[in-house]
């Protein structure tokens, strides 16, 4: 039997957890339980029974809040494909079991990385990186995902600007967005803004693409990788806009 009060004795802490945070707690409690099937109603009913560990149950006036938090966490687990209908039940009566993905998580830290990875929706990504970058990211290859995203920026800039293949990296960005005669510069912008845009592209490529090209960066933080990929995504949108508009506004 899953012992919620023993795992999270502080009712305020439990109610304050986001669905994905409480979902992680539930997932590992389910893994420790000797049962293979779980039901949300049984989980809720357990709140009104003595805790197997002897832990004091939650105050009666807070049980409703706890129920709501658990139901939301359960729904999140189902939405992520981590709780699936139990085999042999045909999905009837609400009985669920942990999915194969859920069973592969070794600890809560690994699960937290997965939860952060879900913050990079594939549908938000530019078409040039929506497949290769997203797939690398979901496999946990964060350094490769970042490299591919910034490489896509480099290729996109070169193609849109019509510059030669031997012009790469920061030099390519400076040439393409030169504030006076860059093929992709926007002459409708103020002088300082045109220069800033050149710095933006050169800085992004110099900081996040070039190091990946020359050495193992070992980027392990999915949140940091998400931020860099979304930066690349924004740069790709700018290039696409300038390519559509042409060199002159």
HELIX and SHEET records of a PDB file:
HELIX    1   1 UNK A    4  UNK A    7  1                                   4    
HELIX    2   2 UNK A   11  UNK A   16  1                                   6    
HELIX    3   3 UNK A   19  UNK A   32  1                                  14    
HELIX    4   4 UNK A   40  UNK A   45  1                                   6    
HELIX    5   5 UNK A   46  UNK A   48  5                                   3    
HELIX    6   6 UNK A   60  UNK A   62  5                                   3    
HELIX    7   7 UNK A   63  UNK A   79  1                                  17    
HELIX    8   8 UNK A  100  UNK A  104  1                                   5    
HELIX    9   9 UNK A  108  UNK A  117  1                                  10    
HELIX   10  10 UNK A  122  UNK A  124  5                                   3    
HELIX   11  11 UNK A  132  UNK A  138  1                                   7    
HELIX   12  12 UNK A  142  UNK A  161  1                                  20    
HELIX   13  13 UNK A  169  UNK A  176  1                                   8    
HELIX   14  14 UNK A  191  UNK A  204  1                                  14    
HELIX   15  15 UNK A  205  UNK A  209  3                                   5    
HELIX   16  16 UNK A  210  UNK A  214  1                                   5    
HELIX   17  17 UNK A  222  UNK A  245  1                                  24    
SHEET    1   A 2 UNK A  83  UNK A  85  0                                        
SHEET    2   A 2 UNK A  96  UNK A  98 -1                                        
END                                                                             
